[in-house]
Amino acid sequence: MKRYEHLQDLGALVGQEVGLSDWVLIDQARIQLFADATGDHQWIHLDAERAAAGPFGSTVAHGYLTLSLLPLLSAGAFTVADVRMGVNYGLNKVRFPAPVPVNSRLRGRFVLVGFEPIAGGAQLTMDVTMERKGSDKPVCVAQSVSRMFA
């Protein structure tokens, strides 16, 4: 995990990778919990027998489950010591180029593409690439916008 002392220090890092998270396991229990939380119980996520004969060869994580890991992966990729609070502000673009088979390990790569001072902090725009261990193709690419307050 990368550590930055001051939020303002990030302003000089636009265009650079600011963090890379550890790997996170996406097991069937996590997929089930997400299905229960969202009401999305489609067979490709939950029915192992049917999914084995389906297009992906196993159950797969929901795309929105993958996206929902952004805060977890971000927290494991970098920290800013003087930030007292951060909030999600939105997303500019999200794509799911590849599936996430059950028992995959994912990590997030964060590139700072925008730093805009705001009252009490800064608005950060990050290009996030979620990688699956053993695959050359990302499972999620997103442009995330957050606001951090020092």
Backbone as CSV, one residue per row, in Angstrom:
resi,resn,N_x,N_y,N_z,CA_x,CA_y,CA_z,C_x,C_y,C_z
1,MET,0.843,-1.179,0.000,0.000,0.000,0.000,0.886,1.239,0.000
2,LYS,0.514,2.190,-0.835,1.233,3.459,-0.854,0.596,4.418,0.145
3,ARG,1.442,5.192,0.794,0.970,6.167,1.775,1.434,7.546,1.346
4,TYR,0.500,8.472,1.350,0.791,9.875,1.051,0.466,10.676,2.294
5,GLU,1.321,11.616,2.638,1.139,12.395,3.857,0.026,13.432,3.725
6,HIS,-0.028,14.103,2.577,-0.966,15.217,2.422,-1.762,15.073,1.128
7,LEU,-3.035,15.347,1.222,-3.910,15.302,0.058,-3.361,16.152,-1.074
8,GLN,-2.862,17.319,-0.747,-2.353,18.225,-1.781,-1.170,17.633,-2.544
9,ASP,-0.449,16.685,-1.936,0.681,16.041,-2.608,0.234,15.284,-3.861
10,LEU,-1.020,14.836,-3.863,-1.519,14.068,-5.011,-1.637,14.919,-6.270
11,GLY,-1.781,16.219,-6.102,-1.910,17.105,-7.261,-0.764,16.975,-8.249
12,ALA,0.426,16.677,-7.772,1.599,16.528,-8.635,1.682,15.146,-9.277
13,LEU,0.750,14.254,-8.935,0.820,12.870,-9.418,-0.173,12.554,-10.531
14,VAL,-0.846,13.568,-11.065,-1.798,13.332,-12.147,-1.072,12.641,-13.306
15,GLY,-1.690,11.556,-13.786,-1.103,10.771,-14.868,-0.298,9.580,-14.376
16,GLN,-0.161,9.438,-13.057,0.648,8.361,-12.499,-0.195,7.361,-11.717
17,GLU,0.331,6.142,-11.632,-0.300,5.145,-10.770,-0.052,5.548,-9.325
18,VAL,-1.121,5.616,-8.540,-0.997,6.019,-7.134,-1.195,4.847,-6.177
19,GLY,-1.594,3.692,-6.690,-1.759,2.542,-5.817,-2.138,1.280,-6.547
20,LEU,-1.799,0.157,-5.926,-2.133,-1.181,-6.416,-2.533,-2.001,-5.202
21,SER,-3.745,-2.534,-5.212,-4.246,-3.266,-4.047,-3.696,-4.679,-3.989
22,ASP,-3.918,-5.319,-2.845,-3.669,-6.751,-2.713,-4.786,-7.501,-3.447
23,TRP,-4.596,-8.787,-3.595,-5.605,-9.640,-4.235,-6.746,-9.925,-3.266
24,VAL,-7.968,-9.968,-3.796,-9.174,-10.263,-3.022,-9.868,-11.469,-3.648
25,LEU,-10.199,-12.455,-2.827,-10.863,-13.666,-3.292,-12.358,-13.412,-3.498
26,ILE,-12.858,-13.857,-4.645,-14.292,-13.782,-4.946,-14.829,-15.213,-4.899
27,ASP,-15.274,-15.616,-3.722,-15.778,-16.978,-3.555,-17.302,-17.008,-3.692
28,GLN,-17.843,-18.209,-3.658,-19.290,-18.359,-3.847,-20.073,-17.713,-2.711
29,ALA,-19.524,-17.721,-1.513,-20.227,-17.090,-0.385,-20.402,-15.587,-0.635
30,ARG,-19.368,-14.929,-1.150,-19.472,-13.497,-1.437,-20.499,-13.248,-2.553
31,ILE,-20.476,-14.106,-3.560,-21.436,-13.976,-4.670,-22.860,-14.146,-4.148
32,GLN,-23.069,-15.133,-3.269,-24.400,-15.368,-2.692,-24.863,-14.172,-1.870
33,LEU,-23.978,-13.630,-1.044,-24.339,-12.467,-0.229,-24.750,-11.287,-1.106
34,PHE,-24.022,-11.074,-2.198,-24.362,-9.975,-3.094,-25.725,-10.237,-3.758
35,ALA,-25.955,-11.466,-4.177,-27.255,-11.814,-4.780,-28.389,-11.549,-3.800
36,ASP,-28.195,-11.930,-2.546,-29.223,-11.716,-1.541,-29.437,-10.233,-1.261
37,ALA,-28.360,-9.461,-1.249,-28.474,-8.023,-0.977,-29.171,-7.279,-2.102
38,THR,-28.976,-7.740,-3.339,-29.518,-7.010,-4.490,-30.774,-7.637,-5.087
39,GLY,-31.070,-8.875,-4.722,-32.210,-9.562,-5.314,-31.931,-10.115,-6.692
40,ASP,-30.676,-10.116,-7.126,-30.294,-10.655,-8.440,-29.844,-12.094,-8.252
41,HIS,-30.772,-13.021,-8.449,-30.502,-14.435,-8.222,-30.418,-15.229,-9.524
42,GLN,-29.929,-14.622,-10.567,-29.800,-15.297,-11.859,-28.903,-16.540,-11.723
43,TRP,-29.249,-17.594,-12.436,-28.569,-18.877,-12.313,-27.076,-18.811,-12.606
44,ILE,-26.611,-17.922,-13.465,-25.180,-17.888,-13.787,-24.341,-17.486,-12.573
45,HIS,-24.986,-16.917,-11.574,-24.284,-16.526,-10.352,-24.388,-17.574,-9.241
46,LEU,-25.485,-18.329,-9.215,-25.785,-19.142,-8.029,-25.921,-20.641,-8.253
47,ASP,-26.267,-21.081,-9.434,-26.511,-22.504,-9.689,-25.260,-23.133,-10.298
48,ALA,-24.419,-23.730,-9.445,-23.126,-24.263,-9.895,-23.279,-25.332,-10.966
49,GLU,-24.249,-26.206,-10.828,-24.433,-27.285,-11.801,-24.845,-26.734,-13.166
50,ARG,-25.832,-25.874,-13.175,-26.285,-25.287,-14.448,-25.202,-24.388,-15.049
51,ALA,-24.515,-23.623,-14.199,-23.473,-22.715,-14.684,-22.290,-23.474,-15.272
52,ALA,-22.004,-24.679,-14.757,-20.906,-25.479,-15.286,-21.120,-25.799,-16.761
53,ALA,-22.390,-25.920,-17.162,-22.718,-26.195,-18.560,-23.001,-24.918,-19.343
54,GLY,-22.898,-23.784,-18.683,-23.196,-22.501,-19.321,-21.995,-21.894,-20.025
55,PRO,-22.125,-20.657,-20.429,-21.100,-20.012,-21.267,-19.758,-19.755,-20.568
56,PHE,-19.717,-19.761,-19.233,-18.485,-19.431,-18.517,-17.853,-20.643,-17.817
57,GLY,-18.559,-21.792,-17.781,-18.009,-23.008,-17.197,-18.085,-23.089,-15.682
58,SER,-18.585,-22.048,-15.056,-18.767,-22.023,-13.598,-19.665,-20.841,-13.279
59,THR,-20.013,-20.713,-12.004,-20.716,-19.494,-11.616,-19.744,-18.323,-11.769
60,VAL,-20.325,-17.145,-11.955,-19.529,-15.927,-12.109,-20.108,-14.842,-11.208
61,ALA,-19.237,-13.934,-10.816,-19.670,-12.806,-9.995,-20.497,-11.844,-10.828
62,HIS,-21.418,-11.177,-10.197,-22.182,-10.100,-10.825,-21.210,-8.983,-11.220
63,GLY,-21.465,-8.326,-12.333,-20.650,-7.173,-12.697,-20.690,-6.100,-11.626
64,TYR,-21.867,-5.881,-11.067,-21.979,-4.838,-10.047,-21.334,-5.249,-8.729
65,LEU,-21.192,-6.550,-8.475,-20.398,-6.987,-7.332,-18.942,-6.572,-7.547
66,THR,-18.455,-6.839,-8.735,-17.079,-6.451,-9.068,-16.897,-4.949,-8.862
67,LEU,-17.813,-4.163,-9.391,-17.738,-2.706,-9.252,-17.812,-2.285,-7.782
68,SER,-18.626,-2.978,-7.002,-18.804,-2.600,-5.595,-17.535,-2.805,-4.770
69,LEU,-16.567,-3.495,-5.321,-15.299,-3.707,-4.620,-14.370,-2.500,-4.700
70,LEU,-14.745,-1.487,-5.460,-13.895,-0.292,-5.590,-13.444,0.278,-4.245
71,PRO,-14.332,0.506,-3.287,-13.866,1.056,-2.002,-12.890,0.134,-1.273
72,LEU,-13.145,-1.162,-1.283,-12.259,-2.117,-0.626,-10.884,-2.107,-1.284
73,LEU,-10.862,-2.163,-2.613,-9.594,-2.193,-3.326,-8.837,-0.879,-3.170
74,SER,-9.562,0.225,-3.216,-8.941,1.534,-3.034,-8.307,1.643,-1.651
75,ALA,-9.023,1.206,-0.634,-8.513,1.277,0.737,-7.256,0.435,0.913
76,GLY,-7.116,-0.605,0.117,-5.937,-1.450,0.179,-4.823,-1.016,-0.739
77,ALA,-5.071,-0.015,-1.577,-4.078,0.419,-2.563,-3.290,1.644,-2.115
78,PHE,-3.984,2.587,-1.487,-3.304,3.811,-1.052,-4.075,4.470,0.073
79,THR,-3.359,5.283,0.834,-3.960,6.048,1.916,-3.342,7.434,1.937
80,VAL,-4.116,8.393,2.407,-3.630,9.767,2.542,-3.804,10.144,4.013
81,ALA,-2.682,10.404,4.668,-2.673,10.568,6.127,-3.576,11.693,6.621
82,ASP,-3.627,12.817,5.917,-4.401,13.946,6.448,-5.847,13.996,5.963
83,VAL,-6.314,12.961,5.286,-7.714,12.909,4.851,-8.565,12.388,6.001
84,ARG,-9.572,13.182,6.388,-10.448,12.779,7.488,-11.714,12.101,6.987
85,MET,-12.046,12.331,5.710,-13.268,11.747,5.158,-13.188,11.736,3.633
86,GLY,-13.736,10.681,3.038,-13.858,10.609,1.588,-15.259,10.153,1.221
87,VAL,-15.759,10.638,0.092,-17.089,10.224,-0.380,-17.017,9.894,-1.869
88,ASN,-17.825,8.931,-2.263,-17.977,8.639,-3.687,-18.757,9.775,-4.318
89,TYR,-18.291,10.255,-5.446,-18.991,11.327,-6.140,-19.663,10.811,-7.411
90,GLY,-19.130,9.728,-7.965,-19.761,9.144,-9.135,-18.783,8.394,-10.009
91,LEU,-19.279,8.010,-11.156,-18.495,7.281,-12.143,-18.705,7.927,-13.505
92,ASN,-17.634,8.070,-14.251,-17.765,8.612,-15.600,-17.961,7.525,-16.634
93,LYS,-17.384,6.349,-16.397,-17.488,5.260,-17.351,-17.172,3.958,-16.639
94,VAL,-17.915,2.903,-16.971,-17.674,1.583,-16.406,-17.888,0.545,-17.505
95,ARG,-16.977,-0.406,-17.573,-17.119,-1.533,-18.500,-16.658,-2.795,-17.785
96,PHE,-17.219,-3.933,-18.203,-16.853,-5.245,-17.662,-16.356,-6.108,-18.821
97,PRO,-15.097,-5.978,-19.221,-14.585,-6.656,-20.414,-14.473,-8.174,-20.297
98,ALA,-14.417,-8.705,-19.081,-14.261,-10.154,-18.915,-15.020,-10.599,-17.669
99,PRO,-15.463,-11.877,-17.665,-16.189,-12.388,-16.502,-15.252,-12.648,-15.322
100,VAL,-15.856,-12.804,-14.138,-15.134,-13.142,-12.913,-15.653,-14.502,-12.445
101,PRO,-14.981,-15.591,-12.850,-15.406,-16.913,-12.389,-15.248,-17.047,-10.872
102,VAL,-16.089,-17.857,-10.272,-15.997,-18.108,-8.835,-14.567,-18.514,-8.480
103,ASN,-14.128,-18.075,-7.305,-12.790,-18.328,-6.760,-11.676,-17.591,-7.492
104,SER,-12.041,-16.564,-8.230,-11.033,-15.688,-8.832,-10.447,-14.785,-7.761
105,ARG,-9.269,-14.297,-8.035,-8.625,-13.289,-7.192,-8.490,-12.015,-8.016
106,LEU,-8.981,-10.912,-7.441,-8.977,-9.627,-8.134,-8.133,-8.622,-7.373
107,ARG,-7.583,-7.660,-8.112,-6.917,-6.517,-7.496,-7.210,-5.286,-8.329
108,GLY,-7.006,-4.131,-7.709,-7.273,-2.868,-8.389,-6.006,-2.063,-8.578
109,ARG,-5.882,-1.474,-9.771,-4.770,-0.592,-10.124,-5.377,0.797,-10.312
110,PHE,-4.827,1.805,-9.621,-5.408,3.145,-9.580,-4.448,4.169,-10.185
111,VAL,-4.917,4.827,-11.240,-4.144,5.883,-11.898,-4.911,7.183,-11.725
112,LEU,-4.258,8.172,-11.136,-4.878,9.474,-10.922,-4.874,10.240,-12.240
113,VAL,-6.072,10.581,-12.726,-6.159,11.321,-13.991,-6.706,12.731,-13.811
114,GLY,-7.179,13.044,-12.600,-7.670,14.389,-12.342,-7.582,14.741,-10.874
115,PHE,-7.167,15.962,-10.600,-7.085,16.483,-9.238,-7.604,17.906,-9.290
116,GLU,-8.741,18.130,-8.633,-9.363,19.457,-8.648,-9.605,19.911,-7.210
117,PRO,-8.953,21.002,-6.804,-9.209,21.512,-5.447,-10.678,21.919,-5.285
118,ILE,-11.245,21.581,-4.132,-12.597,21.990,-3.762,-12.525,22.509,-2.330
119,ALA,-13.572,23.124,-1.873,-13.589,23.646,-0.502,-13.317,22.522,0.492
120,GLY,-12.242,22.635,1.242,-11.909,21.668,2.274,-11.192,20.426,1.797
121,GLY,-10.913,20.328,0.490,-10.255,19.104,0.014,-9.999,19.113,-1.472
122,ALA,-10.251,17.974,-2.095,-10.011,17.841,-3.531,-10.929,16.781,-4.123
123,GLN,-11.258,16.977,-5.387,-11.984,15.968,-6.157,-10.952,15.199,-6.979
124,LEU,-10.950,13.872,-6.812,-10.007,13.010,-7.508,-10.734,12.186,-8.558
125,THR,-10.163,12.132,-9.734,-10.676,11.261,-10.784,-9.626,10.196,-11.032
126,MET,-10.040,8.936,-10.936,-9.126,7.798,-11.064,-9.563,6.885,-12.189
127,ASP,-8.605,6.479,-13.009,-8.822,5.361,-13.915,-8.489,4.110,-13.119
128,VAL,-9.474,3.241,-12.963,-9.306,2.026,-12.173,-9.391,0.824,-13.104
129,THR,-8.406,-0.039,-12.985,-8.408,-1.289,-13.730,-8.415,-2.418,-12.719
130,MET,-9.458,-3.251,-12.790,-9.530,-4.424,-11.915,-9.031,-5.619,-12.710
131,GLU,-7.997,-6.237,-12.164,-7.342,-7.359,-12.821,-7.725,-8.664,-12.140
132,ARG,-7.776,-9.741,-12.948,-8.008,-11.086,-12.407,-6.708,-11.857,-12.502
133,LYS,-6.294,-12.441,-11.397,-5.039,-13.195,-11.367,-5.087,-14.298,-12.419
134,GLY,-4.053,-14.347,-13.249,-3.963,-15.371,-14.287,-4.596,-14.993,-15.609
135,SER,-5.135,-13.785,-15.702,-5.781,-13.342,-16.939,-5.130,-12.053,-17.433
136,ASP,-4.989,-11.948,-18.734,-4.445,-10.721,-19.326,-5.512,-9.657,-19.531
137,LYS,-6.778,-10.057,-19.504,-7.875,-9.127,-19.771,-8.464,-8.618,-18.457
138,PRO,-8.657,-7.299,-18.322,-9.265,-6.785,-17.087,-10.717,-7.230,-16.959
139,VAL,-11.193,-7.304,-15.718,-12.584,-7.682,-15.477,-13.476,-6.458,-15.300
140,CYS,-12.859,-5.315,-15.004,-13.605,-4.062,-14.878,-12.636,-2.916,-15.142
141,VAL,-13.086,-1.977,-15.939,-12.370,-0.716,-16.108,-13.384,0.380,-15.814
142,ALA,-12.980,1.314,-14.985,-13.911,2.350,-14.546,-13.161,3.653,-14.336
143,GLN,-13.879,4.737,-14.505,-13.344,6.035,-14.117,-14.180,6.498,-12.938
144,SER,-13.532,6.528,-11.791,-14.183,6.815,-10.526,-13.871,8.229,-10.094
145,VAL,-14.888,8.911,-9.570,-14.723,10.278,-9.068,-15.054,10.265,-7.583
146,SER,-14.130,10.779,-6.783,-14.359,10.842,-5.339,-13.956,12.218,-4.831
147,ARG,-14.443,12.517,-3.651,-14.074,13.762,-2.993,-13.459,13.394,-1.648
148,MET,-12.284,13.971,-1.398,-11.583,13.752,-0.140,-11.442,15.079,0.586
149,PHE,-11.593,14.995,1.892,-11.547,16.200,2.721,-10.469,16.052,3.788
150,ALA,-9.585,17.053,3.851,-8.483,17.043,4.825,-8.876,17.842,6.058
